[in-house]
């Protein structure tokens, strides 16, 4: 049985909770104000869109064990492995 997609309200609750955990309080912004550079409605809509678009792509990624992983410092890695 497939898990149903979360509703906008469920995602909003999750987004607000996650932002609060890292110290971001959206309540200081206006709820909806087209003249403001940012408001709660637009931020929540943007994050919902990001989550709905990127999570399926990321969760569908399967690592190939035969593929060479990216290495932060390739020169040192080459010395260790002789490649």
Backbone as a printed PyTorch tensor [residue, N CA C, xyz], in Angstrom:
tensor([[[ 0.8410, -1.1830,  0.0000],
         [ 0.0000,  0.0000,  0.0000],
         [ 0.8840,  1.2440,  0.0000]],

        [[ 0.6240,  2.1140, -0.9300],
         [ 1.4140,  3.3400, -1.0580],
         [ 1.0070,  4.3570,  0.0140]],

        [[ 1.9850,  5.0920,  0.4770],
         [ 1.7270,  6.1410,  1.4540],
         [ 1.1350,  7.3430,  0.7300]],

        [[ 0.0200,  7.8870,  1.2310],
         [-0.5540,  9.0520,  0.5560],
         [ 0.3470, 10.2760,  0.7220]],

        [[ 0.3390, 11.1190, -0.2780],
         [ 1.1300, 12.3530, -0.2210],
         [ 0.5820, 13.2610,  0.8760]],

        [[ 1.4650, 13.9490,  1.5910],
         [ 0.9870, 14.8420,  2.6490],
         [ 0.2180, 16.0260,  2.0670]],

        [[-0.7460, 16.4940,  2.8280],
         [-1.5320, 17.6620,  2.4200],
         [-0.7070, 18.9270,  2.6480]],

        [[-1.1920, 20.0370,  2.1190],
         [-0.5100, 21.3130,  2.3380],
         [-0.4160, 21.6380,  3.8250]],

        [[-1.4970, 21.4090,  4.5690],
         [-1.4910, 21.7080,  6.0010],
         [-0.4750, 20.8390,  6.7500]],

        [[-0.3890, 19.5680,  6.3820],
         [ 0.5880, 18.6790,  7.0270],
         [ 2.0140, 19.1260,  6.7190]],

        [[ 2.2580, 19.4850,  5.4750],
         [ 3.5900, 19.9740,  5.1140],
         [ 3.9080, 21.2910,  5.8110]],

        [[ 2.9250, 22.1840,  5.8920],
         [ 3.1430, 23.4610,  6.5820],
         [ 3.5380, 23.2240,  8.0330]],

        [[ 2.8450, 22.3090,  8.7040],
         [ 3.1560, 22.0000, 10.0960],
         [ 4.5770, 21.4670, 10.2150]],

        [[ 4.9590, 20.5720,  9.3150],
         [ 6.3020, 20.0030,  9.3440],
         [ 7.3540, 21.0710,  9.0550]],

        [[ 7.1020, 21.9150,  8.0680],
         [ 8.0570, 22.9690,  7.6880],
         [ 8.2580, 23.9420,  8.8440]],

        [[ 7.1650, 24.3850,  9.4500],
         [ 7.2560, 25.3340, 10.5590],
         [ 8.0160, 24.7150, 11.7250]],

        [[ 7.7410, 23.4520, 12.0190],
         [ 8.4470, 22.7680, 13.1120],
         [ 9.9420, 22.6750, 12.8260]],

        [[10.3010, 22.3060, 11.5990],
         [11.7220, 22.1900, 11.2450],
         [12.4200, 23.5510, 11.2930]],

        [[11.7540, 24.5800, 10.7980],
         [12.3470, 25.9140, 10.8450],
         [12.5020, 26.3870, 12.2930]],

        [[11.5180, 26.0960, 13.1400],
         [11.6180, 26.4650, 14.5560],
         [12.7860, 25.7640, 15.2270]],

        [[13.0390, 24.5180, 14.8560],
         [14.1540, 23.7730, 15.4480],
         [15.5130, 24.4170, 15.1680]],

        [[15.6130, 25.0910, 14.0300],
         [16.8890, 25.7450, 13.7080],
         [16.8520, 27.2510, 14.0030]],

        [[15.8010, 27.6860, 14.7000],
         [15.7430, 29.0630, 15.1680],
         [15.1180, 30.0750, 14.2270]],

        [[14.3810, 29.6190, 13.2340],
         [13.7260, 30.5390, 12.3040],
         [12.2540, 30.6360, 12.6580]],

        [[11.7960, 31.8540, 12.9340],
         [10.4110, 32.0910, 13.3320],
         [ 9.6830, 32.8190, 12.2110]],

        [[ 8.7970, 32.1140, 11.5250],
         [ 8.0540, 32.7280, 10.4140],
         [ 6.9910, 33.7010, 10.8850]],

        [[ 6.6190, 33.6470, 12.1510],
         [ 5.5360, 34.5100, 12.6310],
         [ 5.9400, 35.9830, 12.6460]],

        [[ 7.2220, 36.2810, 12.5030],
         [ 7.6400, 37.6830, 12.4420],
         [ 7.3290, 38.2940, 11.0760]],

        [[ 7.0280, 37.4570, 10.1000],
         [ 6.6810, 37.9320,  8.7580],
         [ 5.1780, 38.1000,  8.6370]],

        [[ 4.7410, 38.9800,  7.7370],
         [ 3.2970, 39.0780,  7.5050],
         [ 2.7700, 37.7720,  6.9010]],

        [[ 1.5090, 37.4700,  7.1630],
         [ 0.9260, 36.2290,  6.6410],
         [ 0.8750, 36.2760,  5.1260]],

        [[ 0.3410, 37.3490,  4.5860],
         [ 0.2550, 37.5000,  3.1380],
         [ 0.2840, 38.9870,  2.8030]],

        [[ 1.3740, 39.4050,  2.1810],
         [ 1.5390, 40.8100,  1.8280],
         [ 2.3430, 40.8830,  0.5310]],

        [[ 1.6740, 41.2380, -0.5490],
         [ 2.3350, 41.2550, -1.8550],
         [ 3.4210, 42.3220, -1.9560]],

        [[ 3.3560, 43.3440, -1.1050],
         [ 4.3760, 44.3900, -1.1650],
         [ 5.6030, 44.0420, -0.3170]],

        [[ 5.5170, 43.0230,  0.5100],
         [ 6.6550, 42.6180,  1.3450],
         [ 7.6130, 41.7540,  0.5220]],

        [[ 8.9110, 41.8130,  0.8270],
         [ 9.8520, 40.9660,  0.0990],
         [ 9.6290, 39.4790,  0.3650]],

        [[ 9.0800, 39.1600,  1.5350],
         [ 8.7660, 37.7590,  1.8730],
         [ 7.5800, 37.7510,  2.8260]],

        [[ 6.7490, 36.7620,  2.6790],
         [ 5.6560, 36.5700,  3.6270],
         [ 5.4900, 35.0710,  3.8820]],

        [[ 4.7270, 34.7370,  4.9110],
         [ 4.5750, 33.3420,  5.3120],
         [ 3.9860, 32.4860,  4.1940]],

        [[ 3.0010, 33.0020,  3.5070],
         [ 2.3260, 32.2440,  2.4570],
         [ 3.3020, 31.8620,  1.3380]],

        [[ 4.0860, 32.8240,  0.8800],
         [ 5.0280, 32.5530, -0.2140],
         [ 6.1690, 31.6290,  0.2180]],

        [[ 6.6560, 31.8140,  1.4340],
         [ 7.7480, 30.9510,  1.9130],
         [ 7.2650, 29.5170,  2.0370]],

        [[ 6.1040, 29.3140,  2.6600],
         [ 5.5810, 27.9550,  2.8150],
         [ 5.2920, 27.3190,  1.4600]],

        [[ 4.7490, 28.0840,  0.5340],
         [ 4.4700, 27.5710, -0.8010],
         [ 5.7580, 27.1560, -1.5070]],

        [[ 6.7890, 27.9720, -1.3790],
         [ 8.0700, 27.6830, -2.0230],
         [ 8.7120, 26.4310, -1.4330]],

        [[ 8.6880, 26.2940, -0.1200],
         [ 9.2980, 25.1160,  0.5130],
         [ 8.4910, 23.8580,  0.1850]],

        [[ 7.1630, 23.9680,  0.1630],
         [ 6.3350, 22.8060, -0.2240],
         [ 6.6890, 22.3600, -1.6360]],

        [[ 6.8390, 23.3090, -2.5290],
         [ 7.1850, 22.9950, -3.9150],
         [ 8.5490, 22.3200, -3.9870]],

        [[ 9.5120, 22.8410, -3.2370],
         [10.8410, 22.2370, -3.1990],
         [10.7760, 20.7980, -2.6870]],

        [[10.0460, 20.5850, -1.6010],
         [ 9.9430, 19.2420, -1.0350],
         [ 9.2500, 18.2780, -1.9840]],

        [[ 8.1880, 18.7140, -2.5880],
         [ 7.4510, 17.8250, -3.4960],
         [ 8.2450, 17.5230, -4.7590]],

        [[ 9.1270, 18.4200, -5.1580],
         [ 9.8850, 18.2110, -6.3770],
         [11.1960, 17.4750, -6.1820]],

        [[11.8640, 17.6930, -5.0280],
         [13.1940, 17.1140, -4.8560],
         [13.2110, 15.8080, -4.0780]],

        [[12.3090, 15.6180, -3.1560],
         [12.3350, 14.4000, -2.3360],
         [12.1690, 13.1350, -3.1720]],

        [[11.2080, 13.0680, -4.1130],
         [11.1160, 11.8480, -4.9230],
         [12.3950, 11.5790, -5.7290]],

        [[13.0260, 12.6250, -6.2190],
         [14.2610, 12.4630, -6.9850],
         [15.3800, 11.9480, -6.0940]],

        [[15.5310, 12.5330, -4.9290],
         [16.5960, 12.1210, -4.0090],
         [16.3370, 10.7240, -3.4750]],

        [[15.0930, 10.4270, -3.0870],
         [14.8080,  9.1170, -2.5090],
         [14.8870,  8.0070, -3.5460]],

        [[14.8000,  8.3400, -4.8230],
         [14.9100,  7.3360, -5.8650],
         [16.3440,  7.0370, -6.2730]],

        [[17.3010,  7.7790, -5.7080],
         [18.7080,  7.5840, -6.0640],
         [19.2140,  6.2520, -5.5240]],

        [[19.8850,  5.5030, -6.3690],
         [20.5090,  4.2450, -5.9630],
         [21.9930,  4.3520, -6.2870]],

        [[22.8220,  4.1900, -5.2620],
         [24.2660,  4.2860, -5.4630],
         [24.7820,  3.0530, -6.1940]],

        [[25.6660,  3.2910, -7.1240],
         [26.3030,  2.2080, -7.8610],
         [27.6330,  1.8960, -7.1720]],

        [[27.7650,  0.7070, -6.6060],
         [28.9800,  0.3630, -5.8690],
         [30.1910,  0.2550, -6.7830]],

        [[29.9870,  0.1180, -8.0710],
         [31.0980,  0.0400, -9.0180],
         [31.5950,  1.4200, -9.4420]],

        [[30.8080,  2.4390, -9.1630],
         [31.1690,  3.7930, -9.5740],
         [32.1950,  4.3640, -8.5980]],

        [[33.1440,  5.1180, -9.1130],
         [34.1200,  5.7610, -8.2390],
         [33.4480,  6.9230, -7.5170]],

        [[33.5100,  6.9290, -6.1840],
         [32.8750,  8.0300, -5.4470],
         [33.6690,  9.3220, -5.6120]],

        [[32.9970, 10.4610, -5.5260],
         [33.7340, 11.7200, -5.5950],
         [34.6350, 11.8490, -4.3640]],

        [[35.7870, 12.4380, -4.5490],
         [36.7500, 12.5720, -3.4610],
         [37.0740, 14.0520, -3.2990]],

        [[37.0840, 14.4970, -2.0410],
         [37.3170, 15.9080, -1.7790],
         [38.7240, 16.3480, -2.2030]],

        [[39.7090, 15.5200, -1.8960],
         [41.0880, 15.8450, -2.2450],
         [41.6440, 14.7370, -3.1350]],

        [[41.4190, 14.8100, -4.4590],
         [41.8010, 13.7070, -5.3370],
         [43.3030, 13.4270, -5.3670]],

        [[44.1490, 14.4390, -5.1930],
         [45.5890, 14.1930, -5.2620],
         [46.0280, 13.2660, -4.1290]],

        [[45.5830, 13.5410, -2.8950],
         [45.9430, 12.7000, -1.7630],
         [45.3490, 11.3040, -1.9140]],

        [[44.1170, 11.2430, -2.4090],
         [43.4630,  9.9590, -2.6090],
         [44.2410,  9.1260, -3.6210]],

        [[44.7280,  9.7700, -4.6800],
         [45.5070,  9.0710, -5.7000],
         [46.7970,  8.5120, -5.0990]],

        [[47.4090,  9.2490, -4.1880],
         [48.6310,  8.7570, -3.5360],
         [48.3450,  7.5140, -2.7210]],

        [[47.2310,  7.4840, -2.0260],
         [46.8850,  6.3570, -1.1570],
         [46.5410,  5.1150, -1.9710]],

        [[45.8680,  5.3240, -3.0760],
         [45.3690,  4.1800, -3.8360],
         [46.2730,  3.7870, -4.9940]],

        [[47.2010,  4.6610, -5.3570],
         [48.0800,  4.3740, -6.4740],
         [47.4010,  4.5560, -7.8200]],

        [[46.2250,  5.1750, -7.8410],
         [45.4980,  5.4040, -9.1140],
         [45.8960,  6.7270, -9.7170]]])
